Amino acid sequence: MTPLRLAGLLTCILAIAAVPLRSQRGALSYEVGGGVSLRDAVGTMSTIPGIPAPGPLSFVSDEQYLRGFGYAAVDMKLSNGFFGGIRLTAGSTFAAWKALERVPIAVADSVYAATIEHRLTANVTLVGLEPFLRWKATNSLWLDAGIPLMAILSATHRQTERFVDPAGLLFSDGSTQQVTSAGNVPGLRFMVPLVRLRLNYAISLVGNSWQLVPHVGAAVTPLSIHGDVAWRDVSFDVGLALRFSPQETVPPPSLPTIRTDTLYVRDTITVLQPGMAEPTPSLIDRIVGSAVVVNDTLNTITVTERYRKVLPKPPAILDGSIRVVFVDADGIERTDAVIETKRRKHARTVPMIPVVVFDTGSRIPDRYVRLTPSQAAAFADRDVIDTAAPHMQHNLLNTIGWRLRRKARISITLQTSGDTALGNERVAAVRAYLRATFGVDAKRIRHDQSTGGDTSQMVIVDPSCEVIGPITRVDTTVEATLPTVRMYPEVVADAPIVAWTVEVTSQGKTVFARTGSGPVPEQLTWSMRESVEAAQALQQTFDVRMTVADAEGGRVVTDPARVLLREAATMDASAGMQTSHEWITSSALPASFRLCQPTVPATAVYVSTVSLDSDGQSWWLRGVPPQERVLWQGPWKRFVTPADK
């Protein structure tokens, strides 16, 4: 929540809470308290749009957690035994879900249907205003019923995945658990209503003014906290409050006052007239009656008035709606779409050049990406193989630091040439960065000074190849064939239609539009595959609206008809996961440093040999820093799986 929206919410809360204070001065009771709440998710929840997922998943509650809350309340007596009040509440909630995904993996000479557990957690901070009604069953036992309106101040999430069958199976990077997403939760509602019941027991402390009130209660969210998925929870809470109720004073009896009231009786005749710009009222007749004494304290005078009001004639009737259906491959219309999707996994492996090239002095050049400790916590070596990001050589120090942190038993040697003092300063700069960012002990980074070699290069030596070994990135994509949508517009109008527009939008962008003049066509057809990508269509909602204008200047926009595909997509289990792999090896072994080559299987197919000068557009050579070009000259050999030749 932005500071401006929070300030506006608190202003509204204070304005509403001040109404009974102004109108019922002296008849209010005040209460402050807090407690703990045990919350649990209700039912199942699908994947949240904006949080990456391998496909449609069904999340169920994983654990229950205790969180604290606090509140301040004010109430007043409505009638004998009933009180009405307002409660300002602040607290937080923590939710955890898990979902299982079945994926095929290769085991020996067969394919095994493994199970991946996806675990999603969310921290949500809320503040809200709760109008409530209190029934005072006895002097000590009270029952509250309220409807809290909670605003979400912040919401963060963390999503991980791990193999549970077979348990402990490692991912391609060697880890047993991976973080697939973290950050803010997208798509949450700004305001979330709850229904709450609370049982209070009052213990008097000082007379009847101060009371200690322990309570127990329960609350449920009748609506989803999220705008696109079924995120609902139920909570049970216990707490303690301190209550102050000032003693009521009986006002002295007032003496009757004599007043005179005027009773107006008005009669209006309405006339509809075409061409009128504004309503025109006029007084026809006015009669003032004599005073009538009702009792000793009230005199009444009746005034009778008659008016004539001329109104503009209303426009002609204009209304419309639009209905959407799906058309399958046989041309048959369906109310729901059946989409068959396939998952494709592609792996890339390339060797690492273990050389840091300095410009002048001992400062690490700016072209090498440096992370903060919080950024380093989310870093992984596979992230550096990204064709949309800087070349992997820019992240050399981050890759070395990440691997040293994971392999605590491995040590490396930094080899420098030329000036011994300058070499010591450069090694100290690298040690300081790896220690501050990745927590690597400086004792694990040795220094070797030599007289020969390139004085600008610092070579990273690792005989085990576990730190300077090849880097592999695995990407999984989903392919789907999108359906055809047929739209049936309907219009009810007295005047002729002069213009119409049918528009399909998603997230504020137009993906399909048709405009015309004269009568609206009976039907329109939209081929989704011509407008949007499959991955986009399975994650977004599409709204279909029609705008119609008639000859009398009337204009109407229909309610949106929605196209939602993510629940219609089904995975083709018979086809299995389609996997491809690409290996890059060097044909020329450098003399100044050791290059740990990828292990290429005998079944791989050789494709081509290129160098940096002959093919600088290949993905592993694109964006090589000018200072490191001599290290990446090659030539390089490219191998792929047989099916990808």
Secondary structure, DSSP 4 states (H G I P E B T S, - for coil): --HHHHHHHHHHHHHHHHHHHHHSTT-EEEEEEEEEEEEEEESEEEPPTTS--SS--EEEEEE-EEEEEEEEEEEEEEETTEEEEEEEEEEEEEEEEEEEEEEEEEETTEEEEEEEEEEEEEEEEEEEEEEEEEEESSSSEEEEEE--EEEEEEEEEEEEEEEEETBT---TTS-SEEEEEEEEPTTB-SEEE-EEEEEEE-EEEETTTEEEEEEEEEEE-SS-SBSSS--EEEEEEEEEEEEE-PPP-PPPPPPP--EEEEEEEEEEEEEEETT-SS-EEEEEEEEEEEEEEEETTEEEEEEEEEEEEEEEPPPPPEEEEEEEEEE-TTS-EESS--EEEEEEEEEEEE----EEEP-SSSSPPTTS----HHHHHT--GGGG--TTSS-GGGGHHHHHHHHHHH-TT--EEEEEES-HHHHHHHHHHHHHHHHHHH---GGGEEEEEESSS-TTEEEEE-TT-SSSS-EEEEEEEEEE---EEEEEEEEEESSPEEEEEEEEEETTEEEEEEEEESSPPS-EEEEGGGTS-HHHHHH-EEEEEEEEEETTS-EEEPPPEEEE-TTTEEE-TTT--EEEEEEEEESS--SSS--------TT-EEEEEE-TTT-TTSTTTTT--GGGGGGG---EEEEE-GGG-
